[in-house]
Amino acid sequence: MFKLKSRHRELLAMIKGNWPRLALSMICMLIMAGSTAAAAYLIRPALDDVFINKNVQMLKLIPVALFFAYLLKSLAMFGQVFLMTYVGQDIVRQLRNRLYARIQDLPLSFFQKEQTGVLMSRVTNDVNIIQAMVSTAVTGSIRDIFTIIGLTGVIFYQIWGLAIFAFLVLPIAFYPMIVFGRKVRHYSTGVQEAMADVSAFLHETIAGNKIVKAFGMEAYEKQRFRAKTAFLFRLWIKEAKVRSITSPLNQLLGGIGIAAIIGYGGFQVVKGVYTAGTFASFMAAVLLLYEPIKKLSNFNNALQQGLAATDRVYEIIERQSEIAEDPEPVELQTGPHRVSFDRVAFTYGEKTVLQDINLNVDVGQIVALVGMSGGGKTSLVNLIPRFYDVAGGAIYIDGIDIRRFSIDSLRRQIAIVTQEPILFNDSVRNNIAYGRTGASEEQIVEAAKAAYADEFIGKLPQGFDTNIGELGGQLSGGEKQRLCIARALIKDAPILILDEATSSLDSEAERLVQKALDNLMKSRTTFVIAHRLSTIANADRIIVLVAGQIIETGTHDQLLALGGEYYKLHRMQFENEQLSVN
């Protein structure tokens, strides 16, 4: 038996939030049900009084009554469809907003586990299925229940004995709805998951199309897509088979009942127990009665699909973030900051990434982090804005544990430039001002100049108003990185994180970007993850990380003189550069 969960109650609360429209829609449904029942009832006087008794007065009245019955039904139908579509779309809007807001609030670890296409499918496809459940299944079932009640009154009023017999068939008709409804929900969940998988595949292969073509894997990806659509097709067919069998079964059961009623009732008319008009009116009401009962089976299928989609959507909405806000958070004020790591440890899953990290970075200092890939450099800097939380120890800003600060105020004090320049499909101006939407034109231009981006921006078709395409696809790597630096400059945050910001650039682009970074680092507490050691020779301190531990610390010259791990890294890189030149 279906058990109502908190998520379903919340969905019902959203529906109730539109109670004025729901109330009007209910009135429309009642009018539709009343009009249908009235039309069935009017068959009796039409046959008995007009066709048999030749009553001219009734001949004038009945067509007018039927006209007004159908006019009211048509107007009520329009009102009901429009109002319930409005309610359904309003719930879609609310759910999409809640789902997107929750996705944005979840930590980075969530995005590393989930596929982008799957999340997109939940925001679009699954929410649409819920809308269909609300505006079609729920409202349609309510409308048909009203119709069933109205027609039931007619048939019991006309011939109560036959009415009892007709209702003996109803429980049998409802049985397939219950049995097949469960199967529909099961298959619907599978279909929605397969659709999400297809969406994820499309996102990956379209975004990575350059690699697909470079490795000549078009035929391979086509075959993978065909396999996924074939699996989706098989699930669709299973669901369609279950959905398709429900209505014919109800038709058969209804047909058996109607045949029996006609056989018995016709005999009673022949004997003179009932008039032809009474029996015809009764039969019309019974035929009209079975139609909404059949529809209820289809509505039940849509309801089961919607409930499956609701579960998938609320899996995200109800997910708790690993990054918890302090119950009484402290606001981190704007200004220069000192950052300290005290015996910090960090694990990702069961893997220990960092252990026993002790580090003090004074206001305005530039600290460089170096080491082989996988040493924990990016993990260390990701702990500062609380993209992840420490597993042991603590990080302090100005002597206060960062977990005590509100997450919003903490991240306002930090600017980040990553190895991969992330830009949005928007204008140059809006990309620079991202994070400081109230920035003036003068501030935007100054940031572009300080990032050495003003020259190439001036050559773009619409200058600062030029749309740069998805992920900045219309710009070169160096141009994209300079826009990211301009974005960090305009934020004017006192703590700066540079995560291999020049590693993917050629020499000429790196030279310009490095000049822009020099401007960005002035008077800021800076953490630099370095790919090329030559770019950090002037750092106040260099930290060497190996297997999640600090094994060396000092200036460039001190570490070279030490002849340890940094010396080996420097020598290895120098030899590689010499080989590439030769």
C-alpha positions as CSV (number, residue, x, y, z in Angstrom):
1,M,0.0,0.0,0.0
2,F,1.3,3.5,-0.9
3,K,2.6,5.4,2.1
4,L,2.6,9.2,2.1
5,K,6.1,10.5,2.7
6,S,7.2,14.0,3.8
7,R,8.1,14.9,0.2
8,H,4.7,14.0,-1.0
9,R,3.1,16.1,1.8
10,E,5.4,19.0,0.7
11,L,4.2,18.6,-2.9
12,L,0.6,18.6,-1.7
13,A,1.4,21.8,0.3
14,M,2.6,23.4,-3.0
15,I,-0.7,22.4,-4.6
16,K,-2.7,23.8,-1.7
17,G,-0.7,27.1,-2.0
18,N,-2.7,27.7,-5.2
19,W,-6.0,27.2,-3.3
20,P,-8.0,30.1,-5.0
21,R,-7.3,28.6,-8.4
22,L,-7.9,25.2,-7.1
23,A,-11.2,26.3,-5.6
24,L,-12.3,27.8,-9.0
25,S,-11.1,24.7,-10.8
26,M,-13.1,22.5,-8.4
27,I,-16.2,24.6,-9.1
28,C,-15.5,24.1,-12.9
29,M,-15.2,20.3,-12.3
30,L,-18.5,20.2,-10.4
31,I,-20.2,22.1,-13.3
32,M,-18.7,19.6,-15.8
33,A,-19.9,16.7,-13.7
34,G,-23.3,18.2,-13.2
35,S,-23.7,18.9,-16.9
36,T,-22.7,15.4,-17.9
37,A,-25.2,13.9,-15.4
38,A,-27.9,16.3,-16.6
39,A,-27.3,15.3,-20.3
40,A,-27.7,11.7,-19.3
41,Y,-30.9,12.4,-17.4
42,L,-32.5,14.4,-20.2
43,I,-32.5,11.3,-22.4
44,R,-35.4,9.9,-20.4
45,P,-37.9,12.8,-21.1
46,A,-36.6,13.1,-24.7
47,L,-37.6,9.5,-25.4
48,D,-40.7,9.1,-23.2
49,D,-42.3,12.6,-23.6
50,V,-41.1,13.6,-27.1
51,F,-40.8,10.5,-29.2
52,I,-43.4,8.3,-27.5
53,N,-46.0,10.7,-26.0
54,K,-45.4,13.4,-28.7
55,N,-45.3,16.2,-26.2
56,V,-44.6,19.4,-28.2
57,Q,-43.8,21.5,-25.1
58,M,-41.1,19.1,-24.0
59,L,-39.7,19.2,-27.6
60,K,-39.1,22.9,-27.2
61,L,-37.6,22.7,-23.7
62,I,-35.2,19.7,-24.0
63,P,-33.0,21.0,-26.8
64,V,-32.6,24.3,-25.0
65,A,-31.8,22.5,-21.8
66,L,-29.2,20.3,-23.6
67,F,-27.7,23.3,-25.2
68,F,-27.2,25.1,-21.9
69,A,-25.8,21.9,-20.3
70,Y,-23.2,21.6,-23.0
71,L,-22.4,25.3,-23.0
72,L,-21.8,25.2,-19.2
73,K,-19.7,22.1,-19.7
74,S,-17.5,23.7,-22.4
75,L,-16.9,26.9,-20.4
76,A,-16.2,24.9,-17.2
77,M,-13.8,22.7,-19.2
78,F,-11.9,25.7,-20.4
79,G,-11.6,27.1,-16.9
80,Q,-10.6,23.8,-15.4
81,V,-7.8,23.1,-18.0
82,F,-6.4,26.6,-17.8
83,L,-6.5,26.9,-14.0
84,M,-4.9,23.5,-13.4
85,T,-2.2,24.1,-16.1
86,Y,-1.4,27.3,-14.2
87,V,-1.2,25.4,-10.9
88,G,1.0,22.6,-12.5
89,Q,3.4,25.1,-14.1
90,D,3.6,27.1,-10.8
91,I,4.7,23.9,-9.0
92,V,7.2,23.2,-11.8
93,R,8.7,26.7,-11.3
94,Q,8.9,26.2,-7.5
95,L,10.4,22.7,-7.8
96,R,13.0,23.8,-10.4
97,N,14.0,26.8,-8.3
98,R,14.3,24.6,-5.2
99,L,16.2,21.9,-7.0
100,Y,18.7,24.3,-8.7
101,A,19.2,26.2,-5.4
102,R,20.0,22.9,-3.6
103,I,22.4,21.9,-6.3
104,Q,24.2,25.2,-6.0
105,D,24.4,24.8,-2.2
106,L,25.9,21.3,-2.3
107,P,29.7,20.9,-1.9
108,L,32.3,20.1,-4.6
109,S,32.4,16.5,-3.5
110,F,28.8,16.2,-4.8
111,F,29.6,17.4,-8.3
112,Q,32.6,15.1,-8.5
113,K,30.3,12.1,-7.9
114,E,27.3,13.2,-10.0
115,Q,27.2,13.5,-13.8
116,T,26.2,16.9,-15.2
117,G,23.8,15.4,-17.6
118,V,22.0,13.4,-14.9
119,L,21.5,16.6,-12.9
120,M,20.2,18.4,-16.0
121,S,17.7,15.6,-16.6
122,R,16.4,16.0,-13.0
123,V,15.9,19.7,-13.4
124,T,14.1,19.3,-16.8
125,N,12.7,15.9,-17.6
126,D,11.8,14.7,-14.1
127,V,10.2,18.0,-13.1
128,N,8.1,17.9,-16.3
129,I,6.8,14.5,-15.3
130,I,5.7,15.8,-11.9
131,Q,3.9,18.7,-13.7
132,A,2.0,16.2,-15.8
133,M,1.1,14.3,-12.7
134,V,-0.3,17.4,-11.0
135,S,-2.0,19.1,-13.9
136,T,-3.3,16.0,-15.6
137,A,-3.4,13.0,-13.4
138,V,-4.5,14.5,-10.0
139,T,-6.9,17.1,-11.5
140,G,-8.2,14.6,-14.1
141,S,-8.9,12.0,-11.4
142,I,-10.7,14.6,-9.2
143,R,-12.8,15.7,-12.2
144,D,-13.7,12.2,-13.0
145,I,-14.6,11.3,-9.4
146,F,-17.0,14.2,-9.5
147,T,-18.5,12.9,-12.8
148,I,-18.8,9.4,-11.3
149,I,-20.6,10.8,-8.3
150,G,-23.0,12.7,-10.5
151,L,-23.8,9.8,-12.8
152,T,-24.1,7.4,-9.9
153,G,-26.9,9.6,-8.6
154,V,-28.6,9.5,-11.9
155,I,-28.5,5.7,-12.3
156,F,-29.6,5.1,-8.7
157,Y,-32.5,7.5,-9.2
158,Q,-33.5,5.8,-12.5
159,I,-33.2,2.1,-11.6
160,W,-31.6,1.4,-8.3
161,G,-31.7,-2.4,-8.7
162,L,-29.7,-2.4,-11.9
163,A,-27.4,0.3,-10.4
164,I,-26.4,-2.1,-7.6
165,F,-25.5,-4.7,-10.2
166,A,-23.4,-2.2,-12.2
167,F,-21.4,-1.3,-9.1
168,L,-20.6,-4.9,-8.4
169,V,-18.4,-4.8,-11.5
170,L,-16.5,-1.7,-10.3
171,P,-14.1,-3.4,-7.7
172,I,-13.1,-5.8,-10.4
173,A,-12.4,-2.9,-12.8
174,F,-10.2,-1.2,-10.1
175,Y,-8.0,-4.3,-9.5
176,P,-5.9,-3.9,-12.7
177,M,-5.2,-0.3,-11.8
178,I,-3.6,-1.3,-8.5
179,V,-1.6,-4.2,-9.9
180,F,-0.3,-2.6,-13.0
181,G,0.2,0.8,-11.3
182,R,3.0,-0.6,-9.2
183,K,4.7,-2.0,-12.3
184,V,4.3,1.3,-14.1
185,R,6.1,3.1,-11.3
186,H,8.9,0.5,-11.3
187,Y,9.5,0.8,-15.0
188,S,9.1,4.6,-15.0
189,T,11.9,4.9,-12.5
190,G,14.1,2.9,-14.8
191,V,13.1,5.0,-17.8
192,Q,13.9,8.2,-16.0
193,E,17.3,6.9,-14.9
194,A,18.1,5.8,-18.5
195,M,17.0,9.2,-19.8
196,A,19.4,10.8,-17.3
197,D,22.2,8.5,-18.5
198,V,21.6,9.5,-22.1
199,S,21.6,13.2,-21.1
200,A,25.0,12.7,-19.3
201,F,26.4,10.9,-22.3
202,L,25.3,13.7,-24.7
203,H,26.8,16.3,-22.4
204,E,30.2,14.5,-22.2
205,T,30.5,13.7,-25.9
206,I,29.3,17.0,-27.3
207,A,31.5,19.0,-24.8
208,G,34.4,16.7,-25.6
209,N,33.8,16.5,-29.3
210,K,37.3,17.8,-30.1
211,I,38.8,14.7,-28.4
212,V,36.4,12.4,-30.0
213,K,37.4,13.6,-33.5
214,A,41.1,13.8,-32.6
215,F,41.2,10.1,-31.7
216,G,38.9,9.0,-34.5
217,M,36.3,7.7,-32.1
218,E,33.1,8.9,-33.9
219,A,32.0,5.3,-34.8
220,Y,32.7,4.1,-31.2
221,E,30.6,6.9,-29.7
222,K,27.8,6.3,-32.2
223,Q,27.7,2.6,-31.2
224,R,27.7,3.6,-27.4
225,F,24.8,6.0,-28.0
226,R,22.9,3.3,-30.0
227,A,23.4,0.9,-27.1
228,K,22.0,3.4,-24.6
229,T,19.0,4.3,-26.7
230,A,18.3,0.6,-27.3
231,F,18.3,0.1,-23.5
232,L,16.0,3.1,-23.1
233,F,13.8,1.7,-25.8
234,R,13.4,-1.7,-24.1
235,L,12.4,0.0,-20.9
236,W,9.9,2.2,-22.7
237,I,8.4,-0.8,-24.3
238,K,8.1,-2.6,-21.0
239,E,6.4,0.4,-19.5
240,A,4.2,0.9,-22.5
241,K,3.1,-2.8,-22.4
242,V,2.0,-2.4,-18.8
243,R,0.2,0.9,-19.5
244,S,-1.4,-0.4,-22.6
245,I,-2.9,-3.5,-21.1
246,T,-4.7,-1.6,-18.3
247,S,-7.3,0.2,-20.5
248,P,-8.2,-2.8,-22.6
249,L,-8.8,-4.9,-19.5
250,N,-11.1,-2.2,-18.1
251,Q,-12.8,-2.1,-21.5
252,L,-13.4,-5.8,-21.4
253,L,-14.7,-5.8,-17.8
254,G,-16.9,-2.8,-18.6
255,G,-18.2,-4.5,-21.7
256,I,-19.2,-7.6,-19.8
257,G,-21.1,-5.5,-17.3
258,I,-22.9,-3.5,-19.9
259,A,-23.8,-6.6,-21.9
260,A,-25.3,-8.1,-18.8
261,I,-27.2,-4.9,-18.0
262,I,-28.6,-4.6,-21.5
263,G,-29.7,-8.3,-21.4
264,Y,-31.5,-8.0,-18.1
265,G,-32.7,-4.5,-18.5
266,G,-34.0,-5.0,-22.0
267,F,-36.0,-8.0,-20.8
268,Q,-37.6,-5.7,-18.1
269,V,-38.5,-3.1,-20.7
270,V,-40.2,-5.8,-22.8
271,K,-42.2,-6.9,-19.7
272,G,-43.2,-3.3,-19.1
273,V,-41.4,-2.9,-15.8
274,Y,-39.4,0.1,-17.1
275,T,-40.2,2.6,-19.9
276,A,-37.8,2.8,-22.9
277,G,-36.8,6.3,-21.9
278,T,-35.9,5.3,-18.3
279,F,-33.8,2.4,-19.5
280,A,-32.1,4.5,-22.3
281,S,-31.3,7.3,-19.8
282,F,-30.0,4.6,-17.3
283,M,-27.8,3.0,-20.1
284,A,-26.5,6.4,-21.2
285,A,-25.5,7.2,-17.6
286,V,-23.8,3.8,-17.2
287,L,-21.9,4.2,-20.5
288,L,-20.8,7.7,-19.4
289,L,-19.9,6.3,-16.0
290,Y,-17.5,3.6,-17.3
291,E,-15.6,6.3,-19.4
292,P,-14.2,8.2,-16.3
293,I,-13.5,4.8,-14.6
294,K,-11.4,3.8,-17.6
295,K,-9.6,7.1,-17.4
296,L,-8.7,6.6,-13.8
297,S,-6.5,3.7,-14.8
298,N,-4.5,6.0,-17.2
299,F,-4.4,8.7,-14.5
300,N,-3.0,6.1,-12.1
301,N,-0.2,5.3,-14.6
302,A,0.7,9.0,-14.8
303,L,0.4,9.3,-11.0
304,Q,2.9,6.4,-10.6
305,Q,5.3,8.1,-13.1
306,G,5.0,11.4,-11.3
307,L,5.7,9.8,-7.9
308,A,8.8,8.1,-9.3
309,A,10.0,11.5,-10.6
310,T,9.2,13.1,-7.3
311,D,11.5,10.6,-5.5
312,R,14.3,11.3,-7.9
313,V,13.9,15.1,-7.5
314,Y,13.7,15.0,-3.7
315,E,16.8,12.8,-3.5
316,I,18.7,16.0,-4.4
317,I,16.5,18.5,-2.5
318,E,16.7,16.5,0.7
319,R,20.4,15.7,0.4
320,Q,22.4,17.2,3.3
321,S,25.5,19.2,2.6
322,E,28.8,18.0,4.2
323,I,29.7,21.7,4.7
324,A,27.6,22.8,7.6
325,E,27.0,26.5,8.5
326,D,27.7,27.4,12.1
327,P,24.4,27.9,14.0
328,E,25.6,31.4,15.0
329,P,28.1,32.3,12.3
330,V,30.6,35.2,12.6
331,E,30.9,37.6,9.7
332,L,34.5,37.8,8.3
333,Q,35.2,41.4,7.8
334,T,36.9,42.9,4.7
335,G,40.6,43.6,5.2
336,P,44.0,42.0,5.2
337,H,44.1,38.5,6.7
338,R,46.5,36.1,8.2
339,V,45.9,32.4,7.4
340,S,47.1,29.5,9.6
341,F,46.9,25.7,9.3
342,D,47.2,23.8,12.6
343,R,47.8,20.1,12.3
344,V,45.4,19.9,9.4
345,A,44.4,16.5,8.0
346,F,42.1,15.7,5.0
347,T,40.7,12.5,3.7
348,Y,38.7,11.9,0.5
349,G,36.7,8.8,0.9
350,E,39.1,6.3,2.6
351,K,42.2,7.9,1.0
352,T,44.3,10.2,3.2
353,V,45.2,13.2,1.1
354,L,46.8,15.6,3.7
355,Q,48.2,14.9,7.2
356,D,49.8,17.1,9.9
357,I,49.9,20.3,7.9
358,N,51.2,23.2,9.9
359,L,51.6,26.5,8.1
360,N,51.4,30.2,8.9
361,V,50.9,32.8,6.1
362,D,51.2,36.4,7.2
363,V,49.3,39.3,5.6
364,G,50.6,40.1,2.1
365,Q,52.8,37.0,1.9
366,I,53.1,34.9,-1.3
367,V,53.4,31.2,-0.5
368,A,54.0,28.8,-3.3
369,L,53.0,25.1,-3.2
370,V,55.1,22.7,-5.3
371,G,55.4,18.9,-5.6
372,M,54.6,16.1,-7.9
373,S,51.0,15.5,-9.1
374,G,48.8,14.0,-6.4
375,G,50.8,15.4,-3.6
376,G,47.8,17.3,-2.2
377,K,48.4,20.9,-3.3
378,T,45.0,21.6,-4.8
379,S,43.3,19.8,-1.9
380,L,45.1,22.1,0.6
381,V,44.0,25.4,-1.0
382,N,40.5,24.0,-1.5
383,L,40.1,23.8,2.3
384,I,40.5,27.6,2.7
385,P,37.2,28.6,1.1
386,R,35.6,25.4,2.6
387,F,35.0,23.6,-0.7
388,Y,35.8,20.7,1.6
389,D,36.2,20.5,5.4
390,V,39.2,19.3,7.3
391,A,39.2,15.8,8.7
392,G,41.4,16.8,11.6
393,G,43.0,20.0,13.0
394,A,41.8,23.4,12.0
395,I,42.4,26.4,9.6
396,Y,42.3,29.8,11.2
397,I,41.9,33.3,9.6
398,D,43.1,36.0,12.0
399,G,43.0,33.4,14.8
400,I,39.4,32.3,14.3
401,D,38.5,28.8,13.0
402,I,37.1,29.3,9.5
403,R,34.2,27.0,10.4
404,R,32.8,29.7,12.7
405,F,32.5,32.2,9.8
406,S,29.5,32.3,7.6
407,I,30.3,30.5,4.3
408,D,29.2,33.6,2.3
409,S,31.4,36.1,4.2
410,L,34.4,33.7,4.1
411,R,34.2,33.2,0.3
412,R,33.8,36.9,-0.3
413,Q,37.3,37.4,1.1
414,I,38.8,34.9,-1.4
415,A,39.5,35.1,-5.1
416,I,40.5,32.1,-7.2
417,V,42.2,31.7,-10.6
418,T,42.3,28.1,-11.7
419,Q,44.3,26.2,-14.3
420,E,41.2,25.8,-16.4
421,P,39.7,29.2,-17.2
422,I,35.9,28.9,-16.4
423,L,33.9,31.6,-18.3
424,F,30.2,31.9,-19.1
425,N,28.3,32.3,-22.3
426,D,27.8,36.0,-21.7
427,S,29.5,39.4,-22.6
428,V,33.1,40.2,-21.7
429,R,31.7,42.9,-19.3
430,N,29.5,40.5,-17.4
431,N,32.2,37.9,-17.1
432,I,34.7,40.4,-15.6
433,A,32.0,41.8,-13.2
434,Y,31.0,38.3,-12.2
435,G,30.9,38.2,-8.4
436,R,30.6,42.0,-8.3
437,T,27.5,42.7,-10.3
438,G,27.3,46.3,-9.2
439,A,30.8,47.2,-10.6
440,S,31.0,50.5,-12.5
441,E,32.2,50.8,-16.1
442,E,35.3,52.5,-14.8
443,Q,36.1,49.6,-12.5
444,I,35.6,47.0,-15.2
445,V,37.9,48.9,-17.6
446,E,40.6,49.3,-14.9
447,A,40.4,45.6,-14.1
448,A,40.8,44.7,-17.8
449,K,43.8,47.0,-18.1
450,A,45.5,45.6,-14.9
451,A,44.9,42.1,-16.4
452,Y,46.5,43.2,-19.8
453,A,43.1,42.2,-21.4
454,D,42.1,45.7,-22.7
455,E,44.1,45.4,-25.9
456,F,42.4,42.2,-27.2
457,I,39.0,43.3,-25.8
458,G,39.3,46.5,-28.0
459,K,39.7,44.3,-31.1
460,L,36.5,42.2,-30.4
461,P,33.5,43.1,-32.6
462,Q,31.5,44.8,-29.8
463,G,34.3,45.3,-27.4
464,F,33.2,44.7,-23.8
465,D,29.7,43.8,-25.1
466,T,31.0,40.9,-27.2
467,N,29.5,37.5,-26.3
468,I,32.4,35.1,-25.8
469,G,30.4,31.9,-26.3
470,E,30.2,28.7,-24.2
471,L,33.2,28.5,-21.8
472,G,34.7,31.4,-23.7
473,G,35.1,29.3,-26.8
474,Q,35.7,32.4,-29.0
475,L,38.9,33.4,-27.1
476,S,42.4,31.9,-27.0
477,G,43.7,30.3,-23.8
478,G,45.7,33.3,-22.8
479,E,42.8,35.7,-23.4
480,K,40.5,33.5,-21.3
481,Q,42.9,33.4,-18.5
482,R,43.4,37.2,-18.5
483,L,39.6,37.6,-18.3
484,C,39.7,35.3,-15.2
485,I,42.4,37.4,-13.7
486,A,40.4,40.6,-14.4
487,R,37.4,38.9,-12.7
488,A,39.6,38.2,-9.6
489,L,41.0,41.8,-9.7
490,I,37.6,43.4,-9.6
491,K,36.5,41.2,-6.7
492,D,39.4,42.8,-4.7
493,A,39.5,40.0,-2.2
494,P,42.4,40.1,0.3
495,I,43.1,36.3,0.0
496,L,44.1,35.0,-3.4
497,I,44.5,31.4,-4.6
498,L,46.3,30.7,-7.9
499,D,45.9,27.1,-9.0
500,E,48.5,26.5,-11.8
501,A,47.1,29.5,-13.5
502,T,49.7,29.5,-16.3
503,S,50.4,25.8,-16.8
504,S,48.4,25.4,-20.0
505,L,49.7,28.5,-21.8
506,D,52.4,29.0,-24.4
507,S,55.4,31.2,-23.6
508,E,54.0,34.4,-25.1
509,A,50.6,34.0,-23.4
510,E,52.3,33.0,-20.1
511,R,54.4,36.2,-20.2
512,L,51.3,38.4,-20.4
513,V,49.3,36.4,-17.9
514,Q,52.3,36.4,-15.5
515,K,52.4,40.2,-15.7
516,A,48.7,40.3,-14.9
517,L,49.2,38.0,-12.0
518,D,51.9,40.2,-10.6
519,N,49.4,43.0,-10.5
520,L,46.8,40.7,-8.9
521,M,49.1,39.5,-6.1
522,K,50.1,43.0,-4.9
523,S,49.3,43.4,-1.1
524,R,47.3,40.1,-1.0
525,T,47.8,37.0,1.1
526,T,48.5,34.6,-1.8
527,F,48.7,30.9,-2.3
528,V,50.3,29.8,-5.6
529,I,50.3,26.3,-6.9
530,A,53.1,26.4,-9.4
531,H,53.6,24.3,-12.5
532,R,56.7,26.1,-13.7
533,L,59.1,26.7,-10.9
534,S,60.6,29.7,-12.6
535,T,57.3,31.6,-12.0
536,I,57.7,31.4,-8.2
537,A,61.3,32.3,-7.7
538,N,60.3,35.5,-6.0
539,A,57.8,33.9,-3.6
540,D,58.2,34.8,0.1
541,R,58.1,31.1,0.9
542,I,58.0,27.8,-1.0
543,I,56.3,24.7,0.5
544,V,57.2,21.3,-0.9
545,L,54.3,18.8,-0.6
546,V,54.9,15.0,-1.0
547,A,52.2,12.4,-0.3
548,G,50.2,15.0,1.6
549,Q,53.0,16.1,3.9
550,I,55.2,19.2,4.0
551,I,58.7,18.0,3.7
552,E,60.6,21.2,2.8
553,T,60.0,24.9,3.3
554,G,62.0,28.0,2.5
555,T,62.9,30.5,-0.3
556,H,63.9,29.5,-3.8
557,D,67.6,29.9,-3.0
558,Q,67.4,28.2,0.3
559,L,65.7,25.1,-1.1
560,L,68.1,24.9,-4.0
561,A,71.0,25.0,-1.6
562,L,69.4,22.3,0.5
563,G,69.7,19.9,-2.4
564,G,66.5,18.0,-1.5
565,E,63.1,17.4,-3.2
566,Y,62.8,21.0,-4.5
567,Y,66.3,20.8,-6.0
568,K,65.3,17.5,-7.8
569,L,62.1,19.1,-9.2
570,H,64.0,22.2,-10.3
571,R,66.7,20.2,-12.0
572,M,64.2,17.8,-13.7
573,Q,62.2,20.8,-15.1
574,F,65.4,22.6,-16.2
575,E,66.6,19.5,-18.1
576,N,63.2,19.1,-19.8
577,E,63.2,22.7,-20.9
578,Q,66.7,22.3,-22.3
579,L,65.6,19.2,-24.2
580,S,62.5,21.0,-25.6
581,V,64.7,23.9,-26.8
582,N,67.2,21.6,-28.5
